Amino acid sequence: MGHSLTREWLEADRERQNERRTYTRSEYSAIWHDVKDAMARSEVVILEVSENTFSIGYQAAMALSFKKPVLLLAKNQPLSNTIIVGEDNPFLEIKEYADAKQLRSIIALFIERFALNTQEKRFNMMLDPETNVFLELESYRTGKTKARIIRELLRERMRDRSALS
């Protein structure tokens, strides 16, 4: 689809598996460094998760901690029996696909949705004492950060406005 990968690794790994050679601890260390570097440089992270592994879950969590949009793809199986479905991070999408055509469509829509210019932006905000107390109490009550509470309120307002249009 005209996009590039930040890390080419599949072919070399398949060759190694075919030869039944395992990785050493230092090789795994280098691989993990490469994975983290690739995630940091990427616009989005797409993981095929039909074979549910600890490593894939860890990579998904790492990508989300980098504020990268993450697409989890599972072939012909819902991920309803895994803990990740409880995650409400707006940067996470979980999709099931049946064939290459459907897979291509899902990926295209995901990449279109998370174009570079839609990345989160940081800004500072001054609060009056009453607003700050409200946010502190809401944060304690809900277990959410103050920033998350503000984002959710803004999104709610945005949805209300678009419903009126």
C-alpha positions as CSV (number, residue, x, y, z in Angstrom):
1,M,0.0,0.0,0.0
2,G,3.0,2.3,-0.3
3,H,4.0,2.3,3.3
4,S,7.4,1.2,4.7
5,L,8.3,-0.9,7.6
6,T,10.6,0.4,10.3
7,R,12.0,-3.1,10.8
8,E,12.4,-6.0,8.4
9,W,12.8,-9.2,10.4
10,L,10.3,-11.9,9.3
11,E,12.4,-13.6,6.6
12,A,15.6,-13.9,8.8
13,D,13.5,-15.2,11.7
14,R,11.8,-17.8,9.5
15,E,15.2,-19.0,8.1
16,R,16.4,-19.4,11.7
17,Q,13.3,-21.3,12.7
18,N,13.7,-23.6,9.7
19,E,17.3,-24.3,10.7
20,R,16.0,-24.9,14.3
21,R,18.6,-22.4,15.7
22,T,17.6,-20.6,18.9
23,Y,18.6,-17.1,19.9
24,T,21.1,-16.4,22.6
25,R,20.3,-14.0,25.5
26,S,22.5,-11.3,23.9
27,E,20.7,-11.8,20.5
28,Y,17.3,-11.4,22.3
29,S,18.6,-8.3,23.9
30,A,19.6,-6.9,20.5
31,I,16.3,-7.9,19.0
32,W,14.3,-6.1,21.9
33,H,16.4,-3.0,21.4
34,D,15.6,-3.1,17.7
35,V,11.9,-3.6,18.4
36,K,11.7,-0.6,20.8
37,D,13.7,1.6,18.4
38,A,11.4,0.6,15.5
39,M,8.3,1.4,17.6
40,A,9.7,4.8,18.6
41,R,10.2,5.6,14.9
42,S,6.9,4.3,13.7
43,E,3.7,6.2,13.1
44,V,1.5,3.2,13.9
45,V,2.1,-0.4,15.2
46,I,0.3,-3.3,13.6
47,L,0.5,-6.7,15.3
48,E,-0.8,-10.0,14.0
49,V,-2.0,-11.7,17.2
50,S,-3.7,-14.9,16.0
51,E,-1.1,-16.8,18.1
52,N,-1.5,-15.2,21.5
53,T,1.9,-14.8,23.2
54,F,3.3,-12.9,26.1
55,S,5.8,-11.2,23.8
56,I,3.1,-9.8,21.5
57,G,1.1,-8.5,24.5
58,Y,4.2,-6.8,25.9
59,Q,4.9,-5.2,22.5
60,A,1.4,-3.9,22.3
61,A,1.6,-2.4,25.8
62,M,5.0,-0.9,24.9
63,A,3.6,0.7,21.8
64,L,0.6,2.1,23.6
65,S,3.0,3.6,26.3
66,F,4.8,5.3,23.4
67,K,1.4,6.8,22.4
68,K,1.4,4.9,19.1
69,P,-1.8,3.8,17.5
70,V,-1.9,0.0,17.7
71,L,-3.9,-2.4,15.5
72,L,-4.2,-6.0,16.8
73,L,-5.3,-8.4,14.0
74,A,-6.5,-12.0,14.6
75,K,-7.4,-14.3,11.7
76,N,-10.8,-16.0,12.1
77,Q,-10.9,-15.7,15.9
78,P,-12.2,-13.0,18.2
79,L,-10.0,-11.8,21.0
80,S,-12.9,-11.8,23.5
81,N,-11.1,-14.2,25.9
82,T,-8.0,-12.0,26.5
83,I,-7.4,-9.1,28.9
84,I,-6.6,-6.6,26.2
85,V,-10.3,-6.3,25.2
86,G,-10.8,-4.5,28.6
87,E,-8.4,-1.7,27.5
88,D,-10.2,1.5,26.6
89,N,-7.2,3.3,25.1
90,P,-8.4,5.3,22.0
91,F,-5.1,4.4,20.3
92,L,-6.0,0.6,20.3
93,E,-8.1,-1.2,17.7
94,I,-8.7,-4.9,17.7
95,K,-10.0,-6.5,14.5
96,E,-10.7,-9.9,13.3
97,Y,-10.2,-10.8,9.6
98,A,-11.0,-13.7,7.3
99,D,-8.9,-13.2,4.3
100,A,-6.2,-11.1,2.6
101,K,-8.7,-8.7,1.0
102,Q,-10.4,-8.0,4.3
103,L,-7.0,-7.6,6.0
104,R,-5.9,-5.1,3.4
105,S,-9.1,-3.0,3.9
106,I,-8.7,-3.1,7.8
107,I,-5.1,-1.9,7.6
108,A,-5.9,0.8,5.0
109,L,-8.6,2.2,7.2
110,F,-6.5,2.1,10.3
111,I,-3.6,3.9,8.7
112,E,-5.9,6.5,7.2
113,R,-7.4,7.1,10.6
114,F,-4.1,7.7,12.3
115,A,-2.3,9.9,9.8
116,L,0.8,11.6,11.3
117,N,-1.0,14.9,11.9
118,T,-3.5,13.3,14.3
119,Q,-0.8,12.5,16.9
120,E,-1.6,13.8,20.4
121,K,-0.1,17.2,21.2
122,R,1.1,18.4,24.6
123,F,0.1,21.7,26.1
124,N,0.1,23.3,29.6
125,M,-3.0,24.7,31.2
126,M,-3.5,26.9,34.3
127,L,-6.5,26.0,36.5
128,D,-8.3,28.1,39.1
129,P,-8.5,26.5,42.6
130,E,-12.1,25.3,42.3
131,T,-11.4,23.5,39.0
132,N,-8.2,22.0,40.3
133,V,-10.1,20.6,43.4
134,F,-12.8,19.2,41.2
135,L,-10.2,17.4,39.0
136,E,-8.3,16.1,42.0
137,L,-11.4,14.6,43.5
138,E,-12.5,13.2,40.1
139,S,-9.1,11.7,39.6
140,Y,-9.2,10.1,43.0
141,R,-12.8,8.8,42.6
142,T,-12.2,7.4,39.1
143,G,-8.6,6.4,39.2
144,K,-8.0,8.5,36.0
145,T,-5.5,11.2,35.4
146,K,-6.6,14.8,35.4
147,A,-5.5,15.0,31.7
148,R,-7.6,11.9,30.8
149,I,-10.7,13.4,32.6
150,I,-10.3,16.7,30.6
151,R,-9.8,14.7,27.3
152,E,-13.0,12.7,28.0
153,L,-15.0,15.8,28.8
154,L,-13.8,17.4,25.6
155,R,-14.6,14.4,23.5
156,E,-18.1,14.3,25.0
157,R,-18.6,17.9,24.1
158,M,-17.2,17.2,20.6
159,R,-19.7,14.3,20.2
160,D,-22.6,16.5,21.4
161,R,-21.7,19.2,19.0
162,S,-21.4,16.9,16.0
163,A,-24.8,15.4,16.9
164,L,-26.3,18.8,16.7
165,S,-24.8,19.5,13.3
